[in-house]
Amino acid sequence: MTNTVEYDWLSIIQRNIFAFRLAGLWPSDEGYKFDFYLLRSIIILFVFGFVQTACQTFKLVTNITDMQVVARTAFLIISFWLMLLKLSSIARNIQTLRKLLATLKDDMFQVRTKEQIDNIIPSVKTWKFMHNALSGSMVFMVIFSAVDALRKRTLPFVSWYPYNTTGSPQFELTCFHQLSSISFGAYIDINMDSFIAAFSLYAATQFDILCDNVKNLQPEGFKEGLVACVKHHRAIVNFVKSYNQTFDSIILVQFFTSAASLGITMFLVVGVPPFTNEYFSFIFYANAVIMEIFIYCWFGNELLMKSSKVFVVAFESHWMEASSQAKHDLLFFMVRTQTCLKLSALNLFDLTLENFLRIIKTAYTYFALVSRYDK
């Protein structure tokens, strides 16, 4: 089992790495240091991240009794503060993430045959489809917001500014800044979500490779091949535990805030005339929020399902022709792999499709609560 077929795992997330470099999240191998890159990163995050968030937060605080203002500011404030939280988390754990990505270059993580590549390609295509769907939703959300703002000559998003925004060129500049900030935030947020989900993709596809390796264990060299599979399984488990510990708190906050943001957006949708620019803006935003949660749960569920197959495919190997000691070792391996790997959010709930539905139900609860308060 020494032969490998070259496959560039990092090519999958190149679009994410590009976005991180643009935002100043991907410094050199030496990490962050006081240089032009760090200064550029701080300026970008302040201008397109913090300023918009602070202005909207001030508007919300000063109009806390007005439910319409609260709703129209809260759904974006939640997303922006969460984006800044995820940015800080990735920046703090940049070296850990690089080490995890470096492990993908280890020999045991490589594909052995072209058939194994064919097995993992559908999962990779699914990840790319979800990334593109998430990107498309946010692009249309920004477009409809821009068209609505220009048609009505009002700012796209409710916010407070220390100057009159109705005159020219204040209106045009402020409108441009809002749309630029929303576009920047959406672009970075989408890439962070798909980047985090990519680690689940990597782990799930590694189980595809492991299952194929176990299934094709031959009588000749059975024990040596089994030892390699045991080491591969242990490496996958360590990989999953490491990145789950890195992101579990972020995922927990993501799920609760997304449910709240989705509930508020549903409230806004029913409060505007249907099939207008503003209506479609809210619809595409809600779709993006749903996709954000779904991409985590889908690949978390994929990891759960594929890790449960290792025990089953062991029966398909050529174990009957193996030695007694090899059979004993295989039995021990099967007992160990009976425990499925699960991704969790601080061990409060697992990332599965079942819990995805529960989060959607929670969002509806938020919607009902906000609607009742508005009455």
C-alpha positions in Angstrom: 0.0 0.0 0.0 2.9 2.3 -0.6 1.8 3.6 -4.1 -0.1 6.8 -4.2 -1.9 8.9 -6.8 -1.1 12.6 -6.6 -4.0 14.7 -5.5 -3.8 18.3 -4.3 -6.1 18.6 -1.3 -5.3 22.2 -0.8 -6.5 23.1 -4.3 -10.1 22.7 -3.0 -9.7 25.7 -0.6 -7.6 28.0 -2.8 -10.5 30.4 -3.2 -10.8 30.6 0.6 -7.1 31.2 1.0 -7.3 34.0 -1.6 -10.1 35.7 0.3 -8.2 35.4 3.6 -5.1 36.9 2.1 -7.2 39.8 0.7 -8.7 40.4 4.2 -5.3 40.0 5.9 -6.1 36.7 7.6 -3.4 34.6 6.0 0.1 36.0 6.9 3.4 34.5 6.1 4.5 31.2 7.8 6.1 33.3 10.5 2.7 34.5 11.6 1.6 38.1 12.3 4.2 40.8 12.8 4.3 44.5 12.7 4.6 45.2 8.9 2.6 46.6 6.0 0.5 43.5 5.7 -0.8 43.8 9.3 -1.4 47.6 8.9 -3.3 46.9 5.7 -5.4 44.2 7.4 -6.3 46.5 10.3 -7.4 49.4 7.9 -9.5 47.0 5.8 -11.3 45.5 8.8 -11.8 48.9 10.4 -13.2 50.6 7.3 -15.3 47.8 5.9 -16.1 45.8 9.1 -16.0 47.8 12.3 -17.4 51.2 11.1 -20.6 49.7 9.5 -21.1 47.5 12.5 -20.6 50.3 15.0 -23.0 52.7 13.2 -25.7 50.1 13.0 -25.2 49.1 16.6 -25.6 52.7 17.7 -28.8 53.0 15.7 -30.2 49.9 17.4 -29.3 51.0 20.9 -30.8 54.5 20.4 -34.0 53.1 19.0 -34.4 50.0 21.1 -38.2 50.5 21.6 -38.9 50.8 17.8 -39.4 47.2 16.7 -39.0 48.0 13.0 -35.6 49.7 13.5 -34.5 46.9 15.8 -35.4 44.3 13.2 -33.9 46.1 10.3 -30.6 46.6 12.1 -30.3 43.5 14.2 -30.3 40.9 11.3 -27.1 42.5 9.9 -25.5 43.4 13.2 -25.7 39.8 14.2 -24.0 38.7 11.0 -21.3 41.4 11.2 -20.4 40.8 14.8 -20.3 37.0 14.2 -18.1 37.7 11.1 -15.6 39.7 13.3 -15.7 36.9 15.9 -14.9 34.3 13.3 -12.1 36.5 11.9 -10.5 36.7 15.3 -10.8 33.0 15.9 -9.1 32.1 12.6 -6.4 34.7 13.2 -5.7 33.3 16.7 -5.6 29.7 15.4 -3.8 30.3 12.2 -0.8 28.2 13.1 -3.0 25.3 14.2 -5.0 25.4 11.0 -1.8 25.4 8.9 -0.5 22.3 10.8 -3.8 20.6 10.1 -3.6 21.4 6.4 0.0 20.2 6.4 -1.1 16.8 7.7 -3.0 16.3 4.5 0.3 16.0 2.7 1.2 13.0 4.8 1.5 9.7 2.8 -1.3 8.0 4.7 -3.7 10.8 3.7 -3.0 10.3 0.0 -5.2 8.4 -2.5 -3.9 5.0 -3.6 -5.9 4.5 -6.8 -7.9 6.5 -9.4 -11.0 4.7 -8.1 -10.5 6.4 -4.8 -10.3 9.8 -6.5 -13.6 8.9 -8.2 -15.1 8.2 -4.8 -14.1 11.5 -3.3 -15.0 13.8 -6.3 -18.8 13.8 -5.6 -18.2 15.2 -2.1 -15.8 17.8 -3.4 -18.3 18.9 -6.1 -21.0 19.1 -3.4 -18.8 21.4 -1.3 -18.1 23.6 -4.4 -21.8 23.7 -5.2 -22.7 24.9 -1.7 -20.0 27.5 -1.7 -21.3 28.8 -5.1 -24.9 28.7 -3.9 -24.0 30.7 -0.8 -22.0 33.2 -2.8 -24.8 33.6 -5.3 -27.4 34.3 -2.6 -25.3 37.1 -1.1 -24.5 38.6 -4.5 -28.2 38.8 -5.4 -28.9 40.2 -1.9 -26.5 43.0 -2.5 -27.7 43.7 -6.0 -31.4 43.9 -5.0 -30.4 46.1 -2.0 -28.5 48.5 -4.3 -31.3 48.7 -6.8 -33.9 49.4 -4.1 -31.7 52.1 -2.5 -31.0 53.9 -5.8 -34.7 53.7 -6.9 -35.9 55.1 -3.6 -32.8 57.3 -2.9 -32.5 55.9 0.6 -29.6 54.1 2.2 -29.7 50.3 1.7 -29.5 49.6 5.4 -30.8 51.4 8.4 -27.8 53.0 10.2 -26.7 56.0 12.2 -24.2 58.6 10.9 -22.9 61.8 12.5 -23.8 63.8 9.4 -26.8 64.4 7.0 -26.9 61.5 4.5 -29.6 62.9 2.3 -27.5 65.5 0.5 -25.1 64.9 -2.3 -22.4 63.6 -2.4 -22.9 62.4 1.2 -25.7 60.0 0.1 -23.7 58.5 -2.8 -20.6 58.0 -0.7 -22.5 56.6 2.3 -24.5 54.3 0.0 -21.2 53.1 -1.6 -19.6 52.5 1.8 -22.6 50.4 3.0 -22.7 48.3 -0.1 -19.0 47.8 -0.1 -19.0 46.9 3.6 -21.9 44.4 3.1 -20.1 42.9 0.1 -16.8 42.6 1.9 -18.5 41.1 5.0 -20.5 38.6 2.9 -17.5 37.6 0.8 -15.2 36.9 3.9 -18.0 35.3 5.9 -18.9 32.9 3.0 -15.3 31.9 2.6 -14.8 31.4 6.4 -17.9 29.1 6.5 -16.9 27.0 3.5 -13.3 26.9 4.8 -14.4 25.5 8.2 -16.8 23.0 6.5 -13.9 21.9 4.2 -12.2 20.3 7.2 -15.3 18.1 7.6 -15.1 17.4 3.9 -11.4 16.4 4.3 -12.2 14.0 7.2 -15.2 12.5 5.4 -13.3 11.8 2.2 -10.5 10.3 4.2 -12.9 7.7 5.5 -13.8 7.0 1.8 -10.1 6.3 1.2 -9.8 4.3 4.5 -12.8 2.1 3.6 -11.4 1.3 0.2 -8.1 0.4 1.7 -9.7 -1.9 4.3 -11.9 -3.5 1.7 -8.9 -4.3 -0.6 -6.7 -5.8 2.1 -5.1 -8.9 0.4 -4.0 -12.2 2.1 -0.4 -11.3 1.2 0.7 -8.6 3.5 -2.7 -8.5 5.2 -1.3 -7.6 8.7 1.0 -4.9 7.3 -1.9 -3.4 5.4 -4.1 -3.5 8.5 -1.5 -1.8 10.6 -1.4 1.0 8.0 -5.2 1.3 8.1 -5.1 1.4 12.0 -2.6 4.3 11.8 -4.7 6.0 9.1 -7.8 5.7 11.3 -6.0 7.1 14.3 -4.7 10.0 12.3 -8.2 10.9 11.0 -9.6 10.8 14.6 -6.8 13.1 15.8 -7.5 15.4 12.8 -11.2 15.6 13.6 -10.6 16.2 17.3 -8.1 19.0 16.6 -10.2 21.0 14.3 -13.4 20.4 16.2 -11.8 21.8 19.3 -10.6 24.8 17.3 -14.1 25.7 15.9 -16.6 24.2 18.3 -17.4 27.5 20.1 -17.6 29.4 16.8 -20.0 26.8 15.4 -22.2 27.1 18.6 -22.4 30.9 18.3 -23.0 30.5 14.5 -26.0 28.3 15.0 -27.7 30.4 17.7 -27.1 33.7 15.9 -28.1 32.3 12.5 -31.4 31.1 14.0 -32.0 34.5 15.5 -31.0 36.3 12.3 -33.2 34.0 10.2 -36.2 34.6 12.5 -35.8 38.4 12.2 -35.4 38.2 8.4 -38.6 36.1 8.2 -40.3 38.9 10.2 -39.0 41.5 7.7 -40.1 39.5 4.7 -43.7 39.3 5.7 -43.6 43.1 6.4 -42.7 44.3 2.9 -44.7 44.1 -0.3 -44.0 40.8 -2.1 -41.8 40.6 -5.2 -40.2 44.0 -4.7 -36.5 44.6 -4.6 -36.5 44.8 -0.8 -38.5 41.6 -0.6 -36.0 39.7 -2.8 -33.1 41.2 -0.8 -34.5 39.6 2.4 -35.3 36.3 0.6 -31.7 35.9 -0.7 -30.3 36.9 2.7 -32.5 34.3 4.4 -31.4 31.7 1.9 -27.7 32.5 2.6 -28.2 32.2 6.3 -29.9 28.8 5.8 -27.0 27.7 3.6 -24.5 28.8 6.2 -26.1 26.4 8.7 -26.7 23.6 6.2 -23.1 23.4 4.9 -21.9 22.7 8.5 -24.6 20.1 9.2 -24.3 18.4 5.8 -20.7 17.6 6.0 -20.9 16.9 9.7 -23.6 14.3 8.8 -21.4 13.0 6.0 -18.5 12.4 8.5 -20.9 10.6 10.8 -22.2 8.3 8.0 -18.9 7.6 6.4 -17.1 6.9 9.7 -19.8 4.3 10.5 -18.9 2.3 7.3 -15.4 1.3 8.3 -16.8 -1.5 10.6 -19.0 -2.8 7.7 -16.4 -2.8 4.9 -14.0 -4.8 7.1 -16.2 -7.9 6.4 -15.5 -7.3 2.6 -11.7 -7.7 3.0 -9.9 -11.0 2.3 -9.8 -11.8 6.0 -10.7 -15.5 5.7 -7.3 -16.2 4.0 -5.4 -14.2 6.6 -3.5 -15.6 9.6 -5.1 -16.1 13.0 -3.1 -13.2 14.5 -4.2 -11.0 11.6 -7.9 -12.0 12.2 -7.5 -11.1 15.8 -6.0 -7.7 15.0 -8.9 -7.1 12.5 -11.4 -7.9 15.1 -9.8 -5.4 17.5 -9.9 -2.8 14.7 -13.5 -3.4 14.0 -14.4 -3.0 17.7 -12.5 0.3 17.7 -14.2 1.6 14.6 -17.7 0.9 15.8 -17.8 4.3 17.4 -18.8 6.9 14.8 -17.1 10.2 14.7 -19.3 13.2 15.4 -18.7 16.9 15.2 -20.2 18.9 18.0 -20.7 22.4 19.2 -19.2 22.4 22.7 -20.7 19.0 23.1 -24.2 20.5 23.3 -25.4 19.2 20.0 -24.0 17.4 17.0 -23.7 18.7 13.5 -26.3 16.5 11.7 -29.2 17.0 9.4 -31.6 16.2 12.2 -30.2 19.1 14.2 -30.3 21.3 11.1 -34.1 20.9 11.1 -34.2 21.7 14.8 -32.4 25.0 14.2 -34.9 25.9 11.4 -37.7 25.3 13.9 -35.9 27.5 16.4 -35.7 30.3 13.8 -39.4 30.1 13.4 -39.8 30.4 17.2 -37.8 33.6 17.0 -40.0 34.8 14.1 -43.1 34.2 16.2 -41.6 35.9 19.2 -40.7 39.0 17.2 -44.1 39.1 15.5 -45.9 38.9 18.8 -43.8 41.7 20.3 -44.4 43.9 17.3 -48.1 43.7 17.8 
